[in-house]
């Protein structure tokens, strides 16, 4: 890592993987272990071996998984032994992950994001984009809460998808 060459005058609104609202998250019952080194602020999938789903391990490659396991929260408990790295936004292989299944989080999308768009997870690396699902991007059930250009921090949430409206019958 080279010496600092730039000083910003303002604080970033958020860092990928950080909570956007404190203490309003729901997590997987057990913390899965990272099957590979993977970045925070993206989605992970359960490891599937021999046709069986193993929720005790997570990876950022979908493989045979058809749904995401959850969103990897940024927690500051991974030691950064490499003084030349840019930071600790990578979770080492074999480390316990904090995987959110519900909440409001800061994320960075590879595409421009508008409020209400679906949040997609790449089946190749768990990275985030927005828009319409296709063969290589799975709909996560999360939606965009704040707009942003590609590469800028946005807030994503899945609290809205928790309750589906019931069909009301007059007089019922």
N, C-alpha and C positions, 0 to 999 in steps of 0.2 A: 504494500500500500504506500503510495507516494505521500509526500507532505501535503498538508491542506493547501489548496489553491483558490478556495472560494469561501466567502462568508455571506450567508443569507441574512437579511435584515428582519425577516419574519419567520415565525415558527410554522412548520408544516402542519396542516390541519389534522393529519393522522398518518399512521404508519400501517402498512398492510398487516393484518392479523390482530391489530389492537381493537379492544372493545370500543364501540361508539357510545354506548350507554352503560354505566357501571352496574354490576350486580344484577343483570337481567338476562342471563344466558342459561341454557340447558345443555348439558354435556352427555357424551356417551357414558353408560354405567361404569365402565372400566376404561382406563387410559390405554389405548392400543399402543403397541410398540411400532416404531418406524421400521418397516421392512427394508427401506433404502434411505439414504440421506435425502431430505426433501425440504423445500422452503415453507416458511409460515405464510399465512395469508392466502392460501389456496385450498382446494378441496382434495380430500383423500378418498380412496375406495377400499373396501375390505379385500383382503387377500383371499383368492379362491384357488384352492389346490385340490385336484382330483374331483372336481365338481362340488366340493363342500366350501361354504363360506366360513372364513376364520376372522371374526371381529376382534380378535386379540392382536392382530397385526394389520397395519394399514400401509398403503402405497399410493403414490400419485399417478400411477398408470392403471387405467380401468381394467385391462385384460378382459376377463369374462364378466366382470361386474356390470350390472345394468343400472345401479343407483349409487349415489355418493354416500359415504359413511358420515361425512360431515366436513366442517371448515376448521382448518388448523389455526388455533389461536396463538398469538405471539405471547409467550411467557418468558421471562428473563431468568432462566435457570440452566441454560446450556453454556458451558465454559468455552470461551473462544481461545484455544491454544495457539492458533495461527495468527501471529501478530501482523502478517501481511494481508489478511483477509479484510474485506470492506465492512464486516460486521457479523452479527450472530443471527442472521435471519434464516439460517439453515439449521435444521434439526438433524443431529448425527444419527446414523443408522443404529438401531437398537435402543434408542431413547424413547421414553414415554411421551406420548403426544397428548396435548389438551385439545380434544376434538369437540367443537360445538355443533349441536344438532338444531339449536334454535337461538336466535339473538340478533343483535345489531352490531355490525363490524365494519371496520375500515378495510377496504380492498383496493386493488389496482387492476383495472380491466385493460385488456389488449385492444379493445374497441371503444369508441365513444359511447357514453352511457347517458340515457335519459330516464327520468323518473318513471317508474312503473314497468320498465323493461325486465324481461326474465334474465336471471344470472345463469350463465352456462359454465360447465366445467369441461375442459379439454380432456378427452380420454387418453391423450398421450402423456400429459404431465400435470393435470389437475389445475392448470392455470385458468384464470377467469376471463370470460368475454361476455358480451350481451347480445341479445337478439333472439333468433329462432333456432331451436335445436336441429342438428343434422347428424350425419353418421359419425362425426368426430367430436361432437359437443353435446353433452347431456344436460337437460334442464334440471337444475338443482332444487327447484321449489323456492328459491330465494329471489327477491326482486330488488331493483335499484331504488334507493331512497333519496340520494342526492346525485345530480347530474355531474358529469365531468368528461373531459377529453380523454382520449386513449393515453394511458400511462399516468393519469392523475388520480389521486386518492378520491374514492367515492364511498358512500355508506351503503351497505347491502343489509337486508333484513328478511326474515321469514316469519315474523310475527303475524302478518296479515293472512298468511295461508293457514293459520291455525284453526280458524272457525269458518266453516262454509255456510253461506246464508241458506236458511230453510225456506221452503216454499210455504208462504203464509196462506191460510184459508180464511176468508172473511168470516167473522163470527166465531172462530175457533179459539 
